[in-house]
Amino acid sequence: MGTDANPVEVIPGLTIDRARDGKITCVTVSNSTRQVIDAFVEFIKEMQQHRSADEISYFLFDFSDSPAGFHTPYGRARMEELLQWRTELVAYTAILLPKNFIVHIARAYLESIHQERLTHRLFSQREEGLAWLEELVKSHARLF
């Protein structure tokens, strides 16, 4: 998997890198094809497959260049599939979206997801999302 300096392109339109000493997984989606949506969902499933329930995941999902794909019926169905998979895992996710009407659609969709184990916030700037996640990483490290 990539690092801050070396992102890895999984397929065209889907790039993975790690931030903050590998504690945060950053997933950048730059197009909305079904292949990218499928690769995104499968990557998250593969990554989470062997995690124990007491491990916390920190993600930054960057949809700022291609926010529409996950709001199609196909994209929503794949995300719902992901949300129902490994329901015991805890994750914090910063979601990057452009500042436009898509944010309102995304906010309405995200507010409809009520799962204790998942916490997400919308951001328009990568550094803001990373700062929020980094504070969570630090606060959780103090607890353990």
C-alpha positions in Angstrom: 0.0 0.0 0.0 1.2 3.5 -0.7 2.5 6.1 1.6 2.3 9.9 1.6 5.1 10.0 -0.9 4.1 6.9 -2.9 0.4 6.5 -3.6 -0.6 3.3 -5.3 -3.1 3.2 -8.2 -5.2 0.2 -7.7 -7.0 0.7 -11.0 -7.3 3.9 -13.1 -9.5 6.2 -10.9 -8.7 4.6 -7.6 -5.6 5.5 -5.6 -4.6 4.4 -2.1 -2.0 6.0 0.2 -1.3 6.1 3.9 -1.0 9.3 6.0 0.3 10.1 9.4 2.8 7.3 9.8 0.5 4.8 8.2 -2.3 5.2 10.8 -4.8 6.7 8.2 -5.7 5.0 5.0 -6.5 7.5 2.2 -8.6 6.4 -0.7 -9.0 8.8 -3.7 -11.7 8.2 -6.2 -11.3 10.2 -9.4 -14.0 8.7 -11.6 -17.4 7.1 -11.0 -17.4 3.9 -13.1 -18.8 0.7 -11.8 -15.3 -0.8 -12.0 -14.0 1.9 -9.6 -16.9 1.5 -7.3 -16.4 -2.2 -7.2 -12.6 -1.9 -6.7 -13.2 0.6 -3.8 -15.7 -1.7 -2.0 -13.5 -4.8 -2.5 -10.4 -2.9 -1.3 -12.1 -1.9 1.9 -13.4 -5.4 2.4 -10.0 -7.0 1.8 -8.3 -4.5 4.1 -10.8 -5.1 6.9 -11.1 -8.9 6.4 -8.6 -9.9 9.1 -9.0 -7.0 11.5 -10.0 -7.8 15.0 -13.1 -6.1 16.5 -10.9 -4.1 19.0 -8.9 -2.4 16.2 -10.0 1.0 15.1 -9.8 2.0 11.4 -9.2 5.6 10.2 -10.1 6.4 6.6 -10.1 9.5 4.4 -12.3 9.0 1.4 -11.6 11.6 -1.2 -14.5 11.9 -3.6 -13.8 15.6 -4.5 -13.0 14.9 -8.1 -15.9 12.4 -8.6 -18.7 12.7 -6.1 -21.6 11.4 -8.1 -20.9 7.7 -8.5 -21.7 6.6 -5.0 -25.0 8.4 -5.2 -26.3 6.3 -8.1 -28.5 3.3 -7.3 -25.5 1.0 -8.0 -23.1 3.0 -5.9 -25.6 3.2 -3.0 -26.2 -0.6 -3.2 -22.5 -1.3 -3.1 -22.0 1.0 -0.1 -24.9 -0.6 1.7 -23.3 -3.9 1.1 -20.1 -2.6 2.6 -21.9 -1.1 5.6 -23.5 -4.5 6.4 -20.2 -6.4 6.2 -18.1 -6.9 9.4 -20.6 -4.9 11.4 -18.5 -5.3 14.6 -15.6 -3.2 13.3 -15.2 0.5 14.4 -14.2 3.1 11.9 -13.8 6.8 11.6 -14.0 8.3 8.2 -13.4 11.8 6.8 -15.2 12.2 3.5 -14.0 14.8 1.1 -16.5 16.3 -1.3 -16.5 19.5 -3.4 -18.5 22.5 -2.1 -21.6 22.2 -4.2 -25.1 20.6 -4.2 -23.6 17.1 -4.0 -22.6 17.8 -0.4 -26.3 18.3 0.5 -27.2 15.0 -1.1 -24.3 13.2 0.6 -25.2 14.7 4.0 -28.8 13.5 3.7 -27.5 10.0 2.8 -24.9 9.9 5.6 -27.4 11.1 8.2 -29.6 8.2 7.2 -26.9 5.8 8.3 -27.2 5.1 12.0 -24.5 2.7 13.2 -22.7 3.1 16.5 -19.5 1.7 15.1 -19.2 4.2 12.2 -18.4 7.9 12.6 -18.0 10.1 9.6 -17.7 13.8 8.8 -17.8 15.7 5.6 -14.9 18.0 4.6 -14.0 20.0 1.6 -10.2 20.2 2.3 -7.9 17.2 2.7 -5.9 18.7 5.5 -9.0 19.5 7.5 -10.1 15.8 7.2 -6.6 14.6 8.1 -6.4 16.9 11.1 -9.8 15.6 12.5 -8.6 12.0 12.0 -5.2 12.7 13.6 -6.9 14.1 16.7 -9.0 10.9 16.9 -5.8 8.7 16.6 -4.1 10.7 19.3 -7.1 10.6 21.7 -7.6 6.9 21.2 -3.9 6.2 21.7 -4.2 7.9 25.1 -7.0 5.6 26.1 -5.1 2.4 25.4 
